[in-house]
């Protein structure tokens, strides 16, 4: 058995035991059991940091991961999924959603989970785990699907990647003396802002208005720019990679019921009082934009 596959098997044993104990196992107890199972399975000492990090990540992110399982397999309530399959999914999703992709590519995370299901689960476990993780993988945009093709295409283009322009907005409203932000929630457990691709010959301001209307049913007016960021994404159409450049704005609207567009991985939309926004779970690249918006709005309130 390959070393990292064996290491994941050891972590799975601890997750399974923790589940059987009603999740009452402490962090110290979990690490102690990890050491015991590592010796029992013959895992390498040099893999202990990897195993410890994976165990702690799967435990720390369990609530978010369980929410993803429920949404990716709605016909299977979490308690009806066998304990071994449930914990294989937790392990696989921990790596798929939260691990460093330069260390654990998405396909490796999925394939490793499937192999664990075939080894430790029932005859149907492999197909079930593959189905759930595959659904999440598609929602993520199939990261790493065509990395080999992308490298060849980038080489032909002199190393240059096409740039896709995105626009997004933090939308706020005032109601009874309070300031509220309208945010959308995705199936991976994060609150984020309305964002999408800028259409050809469309101004950024018009793009912001269109996306807010499409995703939340809001008519908005744009106040000012909040910031920009760039990241690399896989292009499902060309099979290569592209650079996404996103520009974010502050916009305001009337305080009205939100109408969520349930596509693109979104599952909720809500208004939040400004004071409550800091407690929400945001992506790292979105957090600075949200923080700047909060600071600007706090200044507006004081004036």
N, C-alpha and C positions, 0 to 999 in steps of 0.2 A: 504494500500500500504506500503510495507517495506520501512524503512527509507532511505537506500541508493538508492533504486529504485526511490523514490520520489525526492531525491536530484539530481539524474541524469535527471529527468524530468524537474526540475527547470533550470538546466544548458542548457538543450535542448531549452527551451523557449528563453533564451538569445541568443543562437547561431542562432536560427530561425529569431529572430528580427534583429540581426546584419546582417544576410544575406539579409533580405528584405531591409535594409537600404544601401545596396551596400557596406557593410563592412566598413562603415565610422564611426562606433561607436568607441569611444575612450575606452581605458582601464578603466578609471574612470567611464565613462558612463555605461560600461558593468557591472562593479561591483555594481553600483547603481541599475541597473535593476535587477541584481541577488538578491539583498536585497529585492526589491519590490516583485519579483516573489516568493521568499522564504516565505514572509509573506502571500502572496495570496494563495499559495499552502499549507501552514501550515507546512513547513519544520522545522526541529529542529534547534535551534540556534547552537547546538554542531556540526552540519554538515556543517556549513558555511565554515570552513577551507577546507574541502574536496571539496565543490562545487567551491570555489574560485580557488583552485589549478587546478581542472579539467577544468574550463573555460579558465584560462590563458594558460594551456598546449595546449588545442585544438586550441586556437587562435594563439599561438606562432608557432605551428607546422603545421598550415593549409596548407602551400605550399607543404611541404613534404607529408602530408596526402592526399591532392588532387592528387598529382602525383601517389600515390599508388592506389587510386580509379580508375584513368584513366587506369592504367596498369592491375588492377584486373578485370575491367569491360570494355574492349576495345570497345565493341559494344554499349556502353552507354556514349556518350559525357557528360562531367560534367554538362553542361548547360541544358541537356535534362532530367537529373535526377530531380525529384520533390524536392523542397526546403526542405521539411521535411525529405525525405529519405537521401538527401545529407548531412544534418546536423546530422542525426542519425549516418550515416557512419563516419562522422568526429569525433563525440563523441566516438563511439565504437573503431575506430582505434587509437584515442589518448590513450585510456586505453590499447588496445591490444599491441601497439608498444612502448609506452613510460612510462606507469605506472609501479610501483614497483610490480612485480609478486607475491611477498610474501603478498601484500595487496590486489591485484586484479588479481587472476589467469586468464589465457587466456580464459578459458571456461566461467568464470563469465562475462568478458567483452563482449564476443559474445552473451551470453544468455540475458544479460541486454539490449543490443542494439536491439535484436530481439523483446523483450517484448515492448520496446519503439515503434518500428515500428508497432507492432500489435495494440498498444493503440492509437497512433497519426497518423499513415499512412493510406494508402489505403488497400484494401483486399490483394493485392499482395506485399505489402511492407515487410512483415515478410520474405517471401521467397527470395526477392531480397537482403535484408540486410544479410540474412543468407548465400546466395550464394557468395556475395562479401567478407564478413569477413571469410567465410570458406576457400575461395581460398587463402587469405592472411595467414590464420592459417596453411594451408598445407605448404606454402612456408617457414614459420617460423620453420617447422619441428614438428608441432603439439605439442607445449610445454604443459606439464601437462596432456597429454592424458592418461597415465597409471601410475599416481603417486601412487595409491594404490597398484598396481601390483609391481611397482618398490620397494616399501618399504618392501613387503613380500620377494621378491627375494634378496634384499640386506641383510635382516635378515638371510636368509638361507646361504648366502655366508659370514657370519660373519661381515656384514657391508661393505664389500669390493666391489667396483665397477670396472668393466672392464675398461681398459685404451685404448683409441684409439689415435694413433700417427698421427699428422697432420704436414704438412710442407707448408711453403709459402715463398714468396720472394717479396721484393721491387726491381723491375727491372728498371735499368736506361740505358740511352744511351747518347752519345754526338753528337751534330749536330751543325755545324757552330759556334763552340765556346761556345755553351750553353749545360747545362745538363738538360735532360728531364726524368720524371718518367712515367712508363706505369702503369695505374691503371684501375681497373674494377669497374663498378657501379651496385648496386643491386636495385631491385624494391622497396626497402624500403627507398630509397633516400640517401644512403651512398656510398661514394667512399671507396674502400678497395683494398686489394692486392690479387694476384693470390694465392689460397690456396686450399689444398685438402688432402684427406686421403693418408697416406703412405702405399703402397702395400707390401704384404708379401715378405720378402727377398730383398726389394728395399732399397738402400742407401738413406739417406736424400738428398744428392746432386742430385741423379738421380730422386727423387721424385719432387724436385724443377724444374728440367728441363722438366719433363713430364707435370706438371701442367701449366707451362708457355706456352708450345707448345699447349696443349689442349685448354686453355682458351683464349689465345691471339695470337696464331700462331707465337710465338717468339722462336728462338733458343738462349738459354742463357748460360752463364758461371757464376759459383758461386764464389763470392769474399770472403765473411766472414759471420759469424753468427751475427744477430742483437739482438736476445733476444728470450725469451720463455714466454708462459703463459698457464694457465690451467683453464678450466671451466667445469661445469656439463651440460650434454645434455641428452635429451630423446633418447633412442634407439628404433627406429620404428620396428626393426627386432625382438628384444627380449621382447619388452614391458616394459623394465626396464630403468635404468639410466646408463650412462657411463661417465667416466672422459675423457675429451679431452685434450691432451697435445700437444700444437702447438709450433714448432720451426721455427723461421723466419730468412731469409738470405737476404743479399744484393747480387744482381746478375746483370750482364750487358749483353747487346745485341746490335745489330745494330739498328739504327733508321730506322724503316720501318713501313708500314701500319699495323695496328693491325687487326686481324681477330677474332672477338668475337665469343665465343661458347655460344649461347643463350639458355643455360639450367642452372638449379640450381639457378634460381632467378636472373641471371645477365641480364642486358639490355643495357649496353654500355661499351666501353673501349676506353680510350684516352691517349695521351701523354700530360703531363703538364710540362711547364718550372718549374725548381726548385723553383723559387721565387713565383710562383702562388699556390703551393701545400698547404701552410699554411692557405689559405682561404677556403679549401674544407671541406665538412662535413664527418668526420670519426667516426667509432665506438670508444667508450672510450678505449677498450682494444687494438685497433690497433694504436691509436694515438701515444703512446710512441714508438712503432716500427718505425712509419713514421718519428717521430721527430729525433730519433737516426740516421736513414738513411740520413736525410737532413743534420744533423751535420757532419756526416762522409763525405758526398759528398761535402759539403762546404769546408772542409779541403782539399779534393783532388783538388778542383778547385784552391785553394790558392797556392798549391805547384807548 
